[in-house]
Amino acid sequence: MKLGVFTPLFNNLSFEEMIDAVAKQGLQTVEIGTGGSPGNAHLDIDKLLNSKEARQEYLAKLADKGLSISALSCHHNPISPVKETAQEADELLQKTIKLASLMNVSVVNGFSGVSGGNPSDTQVNWPVLPWPTAYDDNYNYQWEQKLIPYWQEINTIAEAAGVKIGIELHGGFLCHTPYTMLKLREATGKAIGCNLDPSHLWWQGIDPVAAVKILGKEGAIHHFHAKDTYLDQDNINMYGLTDMQPYNNVQTRAWTFRTVGCGHDLKVWSDIISALRLYGYDYVLSIEHEDPIMSIDEGLTRAVTNLKSIIIKDQPADMWWA
């Protein structure tokens, strides 16, 4: 396995400053945003699509720092009921797949998206209960009329480009659990998989090790985000896990994103990494720093230190003892 970082935490730095900061942490890979939620502070997608020389120069600068790209990320909503948003997200995703192919980047990350609950909705709708039955009607419409048809087309495009799609299982979008991931994959194709982020599983009550086993058996883990979550049981008792408080209400929130090792101990993280290796994922652990009580430097350094102590880098030895 390799250790890397998702670079939006350095959006205030230039590309050259960013890769210098990453290299100083002793990391091996970067996951770079092409637009959407991550922004595009470190990559001009149109420039790179239009110039082989620009692509070669970009990759050479990374190589000079001992870095490679683990994924290009364009987290957006390509099935939004807002036509302009959906069109923007779709164009960005298709451009990102094309650029990934040209730059020999194996994975493009993003969200599954979430649509309205019916053709006349003007805003998104995220049903999480089958009753009242209107929610069930919304859910079926979204999957059958919006989600599956869209990702069937993207699967075809991604397969032709030799690129895998890593959908982040994130609350608020239609793919947010192992079941919804496998349901979409079965209906679309093998290019569609997940960017597994334990932080979004913990607050849903899902054990990440179990999720790795479920998804790994199907070869459905295409990328991995290393981010932790702290669950505050007293606040859960008050607000529940579907807590709508702003993320900066840290004292009262039911759960809060933390840097690796500050929500769950390193034994838990070691179990996750061991499960990844055991069930076929041997690619990158990409650190995503969204810890609200730590600085960028301290949060990233803590994650790097903790993960370096438990990451499995080498291939296993022969079982000389068996």
C-alpha positions, -999 to +999 in steps of 0.1 A: +000+000+000+010+036-005+002+067+017-011+099+001-033+129+007-064+145-008-051+180-016-080+205-009-065+212+025-038+230+005-061+250-018-045+282-005-011+270-020+000+269-056+005+236-072+043+238-067+039+248-031+014+220-025+036+192-039+065+206-019+045+204+013+033+169+005+068+157-003+081+170+030+055+148+048+071+118+032+040+109+012+039+091-021+007+101-038-017+130-043-055+130-050-062+161-069-095+179-075-106+189-110-136+210-099-168+206-080-165+203-042-127+198-041-122+228-063-095+230-090-068+250-072-041+226-083-052+216-118-065+234-149-084+207-166-089+224-200-053+233-202-042+198-195-068+183-219-056+205-247-018+201-243+003+170-242+033+191-233+014+206-203+004+171-191+040+159-194+053+190-175+027+185-148+036+149-143+073+156-144+069+181-115+052+154-095+078+128-103+106+152-093+091+152-058+086+114-058+049+117-062+022+102-084-016+108-087-038+082-070-070+097-083-086+127-099-116+139-080-147+158-091-172+155-063-204+170-077-241+161-084-246+149-120-282+139-114-293+171-097-328+184-105-312+217-112-305+214-149-275+237-148-259+219-119-264+185-135-250+196-168-219+212-151-213+181-130-217+157-160-193+177-182-168+179-154-170+141-148-166+132-185-137+156-189-120+142-158-124+106-171-108+117-204-079+135-186-073+105-162-070+083-193-045+106-209-024+109-178-025+072-168-045+079-136-065+048-128-093+062-107-118+091-109-136+098-076-169+115-070-204+112-056-233+092-070-255+122-069-290+127-057-320+138-077-354+152-070-381+128-059-401+132-090-398+149-124-413+182-112-390+186-081-367+216-082-344+206-053-328+173-042-346+147-021-328+121+000-353+095+012-341+073+041-374+057+051-399+036+032-429+051+050-448+073+045-450+056+011-443+088-008-407+083+002-406+049-013-421+063-045-394+090-045-367+063-040-378+041-068-381+070-092-346+082-084-330+048-089-349+037-119-352+069-138-322+089-128-293+071-110-290+038-129-295+052-164-269+079-158-242+056-143-248+030-170-236+055-195-207+066-174-197+029-169-195+026-207-174+057-210-151+048-181-145+012-194-136+026-229-111+050-212-096+023-190-106+042-159-123+031-127-149+052-109-147+056-071-180+067-057-177+080-022-203+065+001-215+098+016-248+106+034-271+128+014-264+109-018-281+078-032-250+056-028-241+058+008-239+022+021-223-011+009-258-023-002-265+008-023-230+006-038-234-030-049-269-024-061-256+004-084-226-017-095-248-047-104-271-024-125-243-006-143-210-024-146-176-032-131-160+002-137-183+015-110-169+010-075-164+030-043-140+054-028-143+039+007-142+065+035-147+050+070-157+084+084-191+083+066-197+047+077-192+052+114-219+078+118-244+055+099-236+027+124-217+006+098-185-012+109-158-003+083-141-037+086-174-054+078-179-030+049-144-038+035-152-075+036-186-070+018-172-047-009-138-063-012-152-097-020-169-081-050-138-062-061-157-030-055-131-009-036-113+013-061-099+040-037-097+047+000-100+079+021-083+079+055-105+100+077-119+094+112-151+103+130-157+109+167-191+098+180-204+117+210-230+094+227-244+122+249-251+143+218-264+113+199-289+109+226-301+144+221-298+149+183-296+114+168-272+104+141-290+125+114-278+156+132-285+188+112-263+211+133-235+229+114-202+211+114-187+240+135-210+232+164-184+208+176-194+208+213-230+198+206-228+177+174-236+140+176-205+133+155-175+151+141-149+144+116-114+139+131-080+131+119-069+094+119-066+081+154-086+108+171-120+092+167-110+056+168-078+041+181-050+026+160-061-010+167-094-002+149-075+014+121-050-015+119-080-039+116-093-018+087-060-018+069-055-055+075-090-062+061-082-041+030-051-062+023-069-094+031-098-086+008-079-075-022-073-037-019-036-029-020-036+006-035-035+040-017-046+053+017-055+089+008-056+112+039-086+136+040-081+162+067-113+178+079-106+180+116-123+211+130-101+213+162-067+209+146-046+230+122-039+218+088-003+210+097-010+193+130-040+173+117-021+161+086+011+153+105-009+133+131-026+113+104+007+106+086+024+096+118-004+073+129-009+056+094+029+051+089+029+031+121+003+006+108+003+007+070+012-026+053+036-017+026+053-049+016+039-081+001+035-109+026+063-135+030+059-172+023+044-190+053+077-208+063+061-218+096+031-236+079 
